[in-house]
């Protein structure tokens, strides 16, 4: 049971990393756009509550969204903790 949970958490972590990397590329309407939408749909339910508590940090004309970093760290800690059980 814990092994399955660990695999699911690791897959979610990979999806989060993929979303972070793909967010640097503009949507072109091709296959990449479909992948970006899919990753958004599966990661946004976790990121949105964190973003509501921790709004993006303003950096001049830009804003840095810290929610993926917070979720990434929490997931890593959770995976590490569950791996020891």
SULSULLIN-V608066 format. One record per residue. N is the residue number from 1. SS is DSSP state (hx for helix, st for strand, lp for the rest). PSI is psi in degrees with one decimal (none if undefined). OMEGA is omega in whole degrees, 0 to 359 (999 if undefined). Layout:
n,ss,psi,omega
N,SS,PSI,OMEGA
N,SS,PSI,OMEGA
//
This chain:
n,ss,psi,omega
1,lp,-48.1,180
2,hx,-34.9,178
3,hx,-42.5,178
4,hx,-42.2,179
5,hx,-40.9,178
6,hx,-43.0,179
7,hx,-43.7,180
8,hx,-41.0,178
9,hx,-39.7,179
10,hx,-38.1,176
11,hx,-40.3,177
12,hx,-38.7,178
13,hx,-41.6,177
14,hx,-40.7,178
15,hx,-38.9,178
16,hx,-44.4,178
17,hx,-42.0,179
18,hx,-40.1,179
19,hx,-41.2,180
20,hx,-48.3,182
21,hx,-45.4,182
22,hx,-20.4,179
23,lp,-15.0,179
24,lp,-12.4,183
25,lp,135.6,180
26,lp,149.5,177
27,lp,133.1,182
28,lp,-7.1,181
29,lp,0.7,181
30,lp,-153.4,180
31,hx,-38.2,180
32,hx,-35.8,179
33,hx,-40.6,177
34,hx,-39.0,178
35,hx,-42.3,178
36,hx,-42.4,178
37,hx,-42.7,179
38,hx,-46.8,180
39,hx,-36.6,177
40,hx,-45.1,182
41,hx,-36.5,183
42,hx,-20.4,181
43,hx,-26.4,184
44,hx,-36.7,178
45,hx,-24.2,178
46,hx,-38.4,183
47,hx,-35.1,185
48,hx,-46.3,178
49,hx,-35.5,178
50,hx,-41.2,179
51,hx,-31.3,179
52,hx,-33.1,180
53,hx,-36.3,183
54,lp,88.7,183
55,lp,159.9,179
56,lp,144.3,180
57,st,128.2,180
58,st,130.4,176
59,st,77.5,184
60,lp,-120.6,180
61,lp,-5.9,182
62,st,167.5,175
63,st,137.2,180
64,st,116.7,179
65,lp,112.3,182
66,lp,-7.4,184
67,hx,-40.9,178
68,hx,-34.5,179
69,hx,-44.1,180
70,hx,-47.1,180
71,hx,-40.9,179
72,hx,-47.6,180
73,hx,-44.3,180
74,hx,-42.8,178
75,hx,-41.6,178
76,hx,-43.0,178
77,hx,-42.6,179
78,hx,-44.0,178
79,hx,-42.3,179
80,hx,-44.0,180
81,hx,-46.9,181
82,hx,-29.4,179
83,hx,-20.6,180
84,lp,-12.6,182
85,lp,none,999
//
